[in-house]
Amino acid sequence: MTPDSSPLARQPQVEAIVDLDAIAHNVGILRTHAGSADVLVVVKADAYNHGAYEVAKTALAAGATAIGVTTVAEAVALREAGIGAPILCWLNTPDADFAAAVRADIEIGVASTEHLRAVAAAARAVGEAATVSVKVDTGLNRNGASPHEYPHLLDELVTLARQGTVRLRAIFSHLAVADEPHNPTNDLQRDRFIEAVDAAKARGLTPELVHLANSAATLTRPDLHFDLVRPGIAVYGLTPVPDIGDFGLIPAMTVRARVALVKEVAAGEGVSYGHEWTAERDTTVALLPIGYADGLPRALGGKFEVLLGGARRPSIGRVCMDQVVVDLGPDAGGVAAGDEAVLFGSGKNGEPTAQDWATTLGTIHYEVVTGIRGRVVRNYVGGAAE
Ligand SMILES: *Cc1c(COP(=O)(O)O)cnc(C)c1O
């Protein structure tokens, strides 16, 4: 998405509006659930497509104490933008620009001896100690040091910490099935995590923090909170456990498109490529200038609704690259070109939600909000934007 830098710009055709007050509200809910644990807000992937800098700033003002991202580049960009809080990044190739991370005082997640050595080399080159957090694999079997690698990583860390080349900030791990709070794998990962922390302490290492919980565990498993929780999706107002509840979270992103054209379609006429939809009666349709190139999935064609002119209007026919058509019914419902159609939002005004799209698509709302792109212009309401 393109950030809209000009406040005087004509209202965009297609817009993603991010409500920073909703972000602050959601951080407040997460802090309440976190209890005595601190809150690190995950703003990877440009804050799940909500804008990393704006979300980080808003979340810190709302009481979060740290920021998490994936890569060194994301972390350094936030530091350069003026985020002063601790920033952790946790997924980098061993040849990443760790020197830039050290210079910007970024906490670097390491998952292997190779990573740690690369970070140490960067620290020596810069002439400052690197701050590292050890990512240990407790059962996700994705990122994180494997049970075989972990003892070697700790041994190397002991040496480097003694030399003053690196400083150990934290030991952390990531859950595989936190969205199923009662799944025994959560207990297994907790037990393995505690063992991993003990193994570090047995070597004389003293992590300042240990952390394990994502959004789902923050909201449903207080026994997994440790010193700090790392929510991502819940910050954006989307519940990580839709079957359990929404915890009072408010979805922060609203996607809307302005009607480009209203026209009549006669009974028997087909609409859009392939004529997959045919008018059963004379009707009126609205053309919306958003398509699959903008993150409206083609698989949703004929399977979603928009809120337009005070009512839900069904999409008809195929979603094209740049456009989609909705049926207004014979009287057009007073809809005119330029009117706003809401594709998804918080749901509080009767509009569909990202969860509705996810359910229809057989995916998760994470993919829906991160998929909005192309010509969609992102704007902010609430928070520091006002
Ligand atoms: C993405 C991520 C999170 C946040 O997960 P959510 O399910 O969005 O809360 C936390 N920790 C790590 C390591 C992650 O990669």
The ligand as an SDF file (V2000), in Angstrom:
LIG
                    3D

 15 15  0  0  0  0  0  0  0  0999 V2000
    4.4050  -13.2080   14.5970 C   0  0  0  0  0  0  0  0  0  0  0  0
    5.0030  -13.5530   15.8940 C   0  0  0  0  0  0  0  0  0  0  0  0
    4.3370  -13.2360   17.0880 C   0  0  0  0  0  0  0  0  0  0  0  0
    2.9290  -12.6670   17.1250 C   0  0  0  0  0  0  0  0  0  0  0  0
    2.0070  -13.6750   16.7970 O   0  0  0  0  0  0  0  0  0  0  0  0
    0.4240  -13.3560   16.8110 P   0  0  0  0  0  0  0  0  0  0  0  0
   -0.2050  -14.6840   16.5800 O   0  0  0  0  0  0  0  0  0  0  0  0
    0.1720  -12.4190   15.6960 O   0  0  0  0  0  0  0  0  0  0  0  0
    0.1260  -12.7780   18.1390 O   0  0  0  0  0  0  0  0  0  0  0  0
    5.0040  -13.4530   18.2770 C   0  0  0  0  0  0  0  0  0  0  0  0
    6.2510  -13.9980   18.2960 N   0  0  0  0  0  0  0  0  0  0  0  0
    6.8980  -14.3540   17.1720 C   0  0  0  0  0  0  0  0  0  0  0  0
    8.2460  -14.9490   17.2580 C   0  0  0  0  0  0  0  0  0  0  0  0
    6.2880  -14.1570   15.9330 C   0  0  0  0  0  0  0  0  0  0  0  0
    6.9300  -14.5200   14.8060 O   0  0  0  0  0  0  0  0  0  0  0  0
  1  2  1  0
  2  3  1  0
  2 14  2  0
  3  4  1  0
  3 10  2  0
  4  5  1  0
  5  6  1  0
  6  7  2  0
  6  8  1  0
  6  9  1  0
 10 11  1  0
 11 12  2  0
 12 13  1  0
 12 14  1  0
 14 15  1  0
M  END
$$$$
